[in-house]
Amino acid sequence: MIAFSKKLLFFMFLIVLPSIIIAKKTKKLQLIVNPFDPSYFFALNAGNGIETNPGTPRPQGSYYVTNAFIFPGGTVDKDQASYLVDKHGNPIDFENDSLGMTFLIQTMLQSVDFGNPPAEGTITEASQWQLQFNHDCDKTLNALFGTGYTTFNVFTIGEGKAALTFSATVVGGLGCNEDAHNNNFTGKVYIGENGQSSLIKIKFEKEIKYKD
């Protein structure tokens, strides 16, 4: 009877094991802006109504909110013409393949007109980041919160050159990342050659965690 019980417990363990998702660790993530996805939004508040065109001039003191999908580092290559396919040329299933969604609130410290961009190295935005992962950790939302600033680089479309760079610090987290304070991250923003998608490459100083 004892032997049977041990076998039964072992069998039950094998059934449960596949459903246990172990958190992965990484220092690199990619955020992809897909303006064709129904969930995408861009809303600029410059004091005269909401502007939804990302290419519109952004006056000093205005702010905007936008979002991007989270993917593992290495999903796409910065030199691609479009970031709507992976580095092997396969279309990306944004709804099912992404790790989650990032929400950004950017306050303009300087006016930015993409037709007459500011000088290279100009700090243009104060940034607030919320990275929200799809899968909870121990029944708790898995998320990271950060704050930082954005610097204008050389405004280019394509060519694999970063149009913007940013530096930020993690100010808190939930779930797998509840102890993620004392972590910093940097990144670069690339605009696809076709101008229809953008890539944000993020690198953390310390590993962060997610489940997929």
The 8 nearest C-alpha neighbors of each residue, nearest first, counted from 0:
[[1, 3, 2, 4, 5, 6, 7, 8],
 [0, 2, 4, 3, 5, 6, 7, 8],
 [3, 1, 5, 4, 0, 6, 7, 8],
 [4, 2, 0, 6, 1, 5, 7, 8],
 [3, 5, 7, 1, 2, 6, 8, 0],
 [4, 6, 8, 2, 7, 3, 9, 1],
 [7, 5, 9, 3, 4, 8, 10, 2],
 [6, 8, 4, 10, 5, 9, 3, 11],
 [7, 9, 11, 5, 10, 6, 4, 12],
 [10, 8, 12, 6, 7, 11, 5, 13],
 [9, 11, 7, 13, 12, 8, 6, 14],
 [12, 10, 8, 14, 13, 9, 7, 15],
 [13, 11, 9, 15, 14, 10, 16, 8],
 [14, 12, 10, 16, 11, 15, 9, 17],
 [15, 13, 11, 12, 16, 10, 17, 18],
 [14, 16, 12, 13, 18, 17, 11, 19],
 [15, 17, 13, 19, 18, 14, 12, 20],
 [18, 16, 19, 15, 14, 13, 20, 12],
 [17, 19, 16, 15, 20, 14, 21, 13],
 [20, 18, 16, 17, 21, 15, 22, 14],
 [21, 19, 18, 22, 210, 17, 211, 16],
 [20, 22, 19, 23, 210, 209, 211, 18],
 [23, 21, 210, 209, 208, 20, 24, 175],
 [24, 22, 209, 208, 210, 21, 25, 211],
 [25, 23, 208, 207, 206, 22, 209, 26],
 [26, 24, 206, 27, 207, 208, 23, 28],
 [25, 27, 206, 203, 202, 205, 207, 204],
 [28, 26, 202, 72, 25, 201, 203, 71],
 [29, 27, 72, 71, 201, 70, 200, 30],
 [28, 30, 200, 70, 72, 199, 71, 69],
 [29, 31, 69, 199, 68, 67, 198, 70],
 [32, 30, 198, 68, 67, 197, 33, 199],
 [31, 33, 67, 197, 196, 34, 198, 68],
 [32, 34, 35, 196, 36, 31, 39, 83],
 [35, 33, 39, 36, 32, 196, 195, 40],
 [36, 34, 33, 37, 39, 195, 38, 196],
 [35, 37, 38, 39, 34, 33, 93, 94],
 [38, 36, 39, 35, 34, 40, 33, 94],
 [37, 39, 36, 40, 66, 35, 34, 33],
 [40, 38, 36, 37, 34, 66, 33, 41],
 [41, 39, 65, 66, 42, 38, 34, 51],
 [40, 42, 65, 51, 64, 53, 43, 63],
 [41, 43, 51, 63, 64, 50, 49, 40],
 [44, 42, 63, 50, 49, 62, 45, 51],
 [45, 43, 49, 62, 46, 61, 63, 48],
 [44, 46, 61, 47, 43, 58, 62, 48],
 [45, 47, 44, 48, 61, 49, 43, 60],
 [48, 46, 45, 49, 44, 50, 43, 61],
 [47, 49, 46, 44, 50, 45, 43, 42],
 [50, 48, 44, 43, 42, 51, 47, 45],
 [49, 51, 43, 42, 52, 48, 44, 55],
 [52, 50, 42, 41, 53, 43, 49, 40],
 [51, 53, 54, 55, 50, 41, 42, 43],
 [54, 52, 55, 51, 41, 43, 42, 50],
 [55, 53, 52, 56, 113, 112, 57, 51],
 [54, 56, 53, 52, 57, 112, 50, 113],
 [57, 55, 112, 111, 58, 54, 113, 110],
 [56, 58, 111, 110, 55, 112, 61, 59],
 [59, 57, 110, 61, 60, 56, 111, 45],
 [58, 60, 110, 109, 107, 108, 61, 57],
 [61, 59, 107, 108, 58, 106, 62, 109],
 [62, 60, 45, 107, 59, 58, 44, 106],
 [63, 61, 106, 105, 44, 107, 43, 60],
 [62, 64, 43, 42, 105, 104, 44, 106],
 [65, 63, 104, 42, 103, 41, 105, 43],
 [64, 66, 41, 103, 40, 102, 42, 63],
 [65, 67, 102, 101, 103, 39, 40, 100],
 [66, 68, 32, 101, 31, 30, 100, 69],
 [67, 69, 100, 31, 30, 99, 101, 97],
 [70, 68, 30, 99, 98, 100, 97, 29],
 [71, 69, 29, 97, 98, 28, 30, 72],
 [72, 70, 28, 29, 74, 73, 27, 69],
 [71, 73, 28, 27, 29, 74, 70, 200],
 [72, 74, 75, 71, 76, 29, 86, 28],
 [75, 73, 85, 72, 71, 86, 70, 76],
 [76, 74, 86, 85, 73, 82, 77, 84],
 [75, 77, 78, 86, 79, 73, 74, 85],
 [76, 78, 159, 79, 75, 189, 198, 160],
 [79, 77, 159, 76, 158, 80, 157, 191],
 [78, 80, 81, 77, 76, 82, 191, 192],
 [81, 79, 192, 191, 193, 157, 78, 82],
 [82, 80, 191, 79, 83, 193, 196, 192],
 [83, 81, 84, 196, 191, 79, 75, 197],
 [82, 84, 81, 91, 90, 85, 196, 33],
 [85, 83, 90, 91, 89, 88, 82, 81],
 [84, 86, 75, 88, 87, 89, 74, 91],
 [85, 87, 75, 88, 76, 74, 84, 89],
 [88, 86, 85, 89, 84, 75, 74, 90],
 [89, 87, 85, 84, 86, 90, 91, 83],
 [88, 90, 84, 85, 87, 91, 86, 83],
 [91, 89, 84, 83, 85, 88, 92, 87],
 [92, 90, 84, 93, 83, 85, 89, 96],
 [91, 93, 96, 94, 95, 90, 97, 84],
 [94, 92, 97, 96, 91, 95, 68, 36],
 [93, 95, 92, 96, 97, 68, 91, 36],
 [94, 96, 92, 93, 97, 98, 91, 99],
 [97, 95, 92, 93, 94, 98, 91, 70],
 [96, 98, 70, 93, 99, 69, 95, 68],
 [99, 97, 69, 70, 132, 133, 211, 96],
 [100, 98, 132, 133, 69, 97, 131, 68],
 [99, 101, 68, 131, 69, 67, 130, 132],
 [100, 102, 130, 67, 66, 129, 131, 68],
 [101, 103, 66, 129, 65, 128, 130, 100],
 [104, 102, 128, 65, 64, 127, 66, 105],
 [103, 105, 64, 127, 63, 126, 106, 128],
 [104, 106, 126, 63, 62, 125, 124, 103],
 [107, 105, 62, 125, 124, 61, 108, 60],
 [106, 108, 124, 59, 60, 109, 61, 62],
 [109, 107, 123, 124, 59, 60, 106, 125],
 [110, 108, 59, 123, 107, 111, 58, 124],
 [109, 111, 59, 58, 57, 107, 112, 108],
 [112, 110, 57, 56, 116, 113, 109, 58],
 [113, 111, 56, 115, 114, 116, 57, 110],
 [112, 114, 116, 115, 111, 56, 54, 154],
 [113, 115, 112, 116, 56, 111, 54, 55],
 [114, 116, 112, 113, 117, 111, 118, 56],
 [117, 115, 113, 112, 114, 111, 118, 154],
 [118, 116, 119, 111, 121, 115, 151, 112],
 [117, 119, 121, 120, 116, 151, 152, 153],
 [118, 120, 152, 121, 151, 153, 117, 150],
 [119, 121, 151, 150, 152, 118, 122, 117],
 [122, 120, 151, 150, 119, 118, 123, 117],
 [123, 121, 150, 149, 124, 151, 120, 148],
 [122, 124, 109, 108, 150, 107, 149, 121],
 [125, 123, 107, 149, 108, 106, 148, 105],
 [126, 124, 148, 106, 105, 147, 149, 107],
 [125, 127, 105, 147, 148, 146, 104, 124],
 [126, 128, 146, 104, 103, 145, 105, 147],
 [127, 129, 145, 103, 144, 146, 102, 130],
 [130, 128, 144, 102, 101, 143, 131, 103],
 [131, 129, 101, 143, 142, 100, 144, 128],
 [130, 132, 142, 100, 99, 101, 129, 141],
 [133, 131, 99, 141, 98, 134, 142, 100],
 [134, 132, 99, 98, 135, 131, 211, 141],
 [135, 133, 132, 210, 211, 136, 141, 140],
 [134, 136, 140, 141, 139, 138, 137, 174],
 [135, 137, 174, 139, 138, 175, 141, 140],
 [136, 138, 139, 135, 174, 175, 140, 141],
 [139, 137, 136, 135, 140, 174, 134, 141],
 [140, 138, 174, 136, 135, 137, 141, 173],
 [139, 141, 135, 174, 173, 142, 136, 138],
 [142, 140, 174, 173, 135, 132, 175, 136],
 [143, 141, 131, 173, 130, 172, 132, 140],
 [142, 144, 172, 130, 129, 171, 173, 176],
 [145, 143, 129, 171, 128, 169, 170, 172],
 [144, 146, 169, 128, 170, 168, 127, 167],
 [145, 147, 127, 167, 126, 168, 128, 169],
 [148, 146, 167, 126, 166, 125, 168, 127],
 [147, 149, 125, 126, 124, 165, 166, 167],
 [148, 150, 165, 124, 122, 164, 123, 125],
 [151, 149, 122, 164, 121, 123, 163, 120],
 [152, 150, 163, 121, 120, 119, 122, 123],
 [151, 153, 119, 163, 162, 120, 154, 150],
 [154, 152, 162, 119, 155, 151, 161, 163],
 [155, 153, 162, 152, 156, 116, 151, 163],
 [154, 156, 162, 153, 157, 160, 190, 158],
 [157, 155, 190, 192, 191, 194, 158, 154],
 [192, 156, 158, 191, 159, 190, 155, 80],
 [159, 157, 160, 78, 156, 192, 155, 191],
 [160, 158, 78, 77, 157, 161, 189, 79],
 [161, 159, 158, 162, 189, 155, 157, 153],
 [160, 162, 189, 188, 163, 187, 159, 152],
 [161, 163, 154, 152, 153, 155, 189, 188],
 [164, 162, 151, 152, 188, 161, 150, 187],
 [165, 163, 187, 150, 186, 149, 188, 151],
 [164, 166, 149, 186, 185, 148, 150, 187],
 [165, 167, 185, 147, 148, 184, 186, 149],
 [168, 166, 147, 146, 184, 183, 185, 145],
 [167, 169, 183, 145, 146, 184, 182, 170],
 [170, 168, 145, 182, 180, 171, 144, 183],
 [169, 171, 145, 180, 144, 168, 146, 172],
 [172, 170, 144, 180, 169, 143, 179, 177],
 [171, 173, 177, 143, 176, 142, 144, 179],
 [174, 172, 177, 142, 141, 176, 140, 175],
 [173, 175, 141, 136, 139, 176, 177, 140],
 [176, 174, 136, 208, 141, 177, 173, 209],
 [177, 175, 172, 179, 173, 174, 178, 208],
 [176, 178, 173, 172, 174, 179, 175, 171],
 [179, 177, 176, 180, 172, 171, 175, 173],
 [178, 180, 176, 177, 172, 182, 171, 181],
 [179, 181, 182, 171, 169, 170, 178, 172],
 [182, 180, 179, 169, 183, 168, 170, 178],
 [181, 183, 180, 169, 205, 204, 168, 179],
 [184, 182, 168, 204, 169, 203, 167, 181],
 [183, 185, 203, 167, 202, 168, 204, 166],
 [186, 184, 166, 202, 165, 201, 167, 203],
 [185, 187, 201, 200, 165, 164, 202, 199],
 [186, 188, 164, 200, 199, 161, 163, 165],
 [187, 189, 199, 163, 161, 198, 162, 164],
 [190, 188, 161, 198, 197, 162, 199, 160],
 [191, 189, 197, 156, 157, 194, 196, 198],
 [192, 190, 157, 194, 81, 80, 193, 196],
 [157, 191, 193, 80, 156, 194, 81, 190],
 [192, 194, 191, 195, 80, 81, 157, 196],
 [195, 193, 191, 192, 196, 190, 156, 157],
 [196, 194, 193, 191, 34, 197, 81, 33],
 [197, 195, 191, 33, 32, 82, 194, 190],
 [196, 198, 190, 32, 191, 189, 31, 82],
 [197, 199, 31, 189, 188, 30, 32, 200],
 [200, 198, 188, 30, 187, 29, 31, 189],
 [199, 201, 29, 186, 187, 28, 198, 30],
 [202, 200, 186, 28, 27, 185, 29, 199],
 [201, 203, 27, 184, 185, 26, 186, 28],
 [204, 202, 184, 26, 205, 183, 27, 206],
 [203, 205, 183, 184, 182, 202, 26, 206],
 [206, 204, 203, 182, 26, 207, 183, 25],
 [205, 207, 26, 25, 24, 203, 208, 204],
 [206, 208, 24, 25, 26, 176, 205, 179],
 [209, 207, 24, 23, 175, 22, 176, 25],
 [210, 208, 22, 23, 211, 24, 175, 132],
 [209, 211, 22, 134, 23, 20, 21, 208],
 [210, 98, 134, 209, 133, 20, 22, 23]]
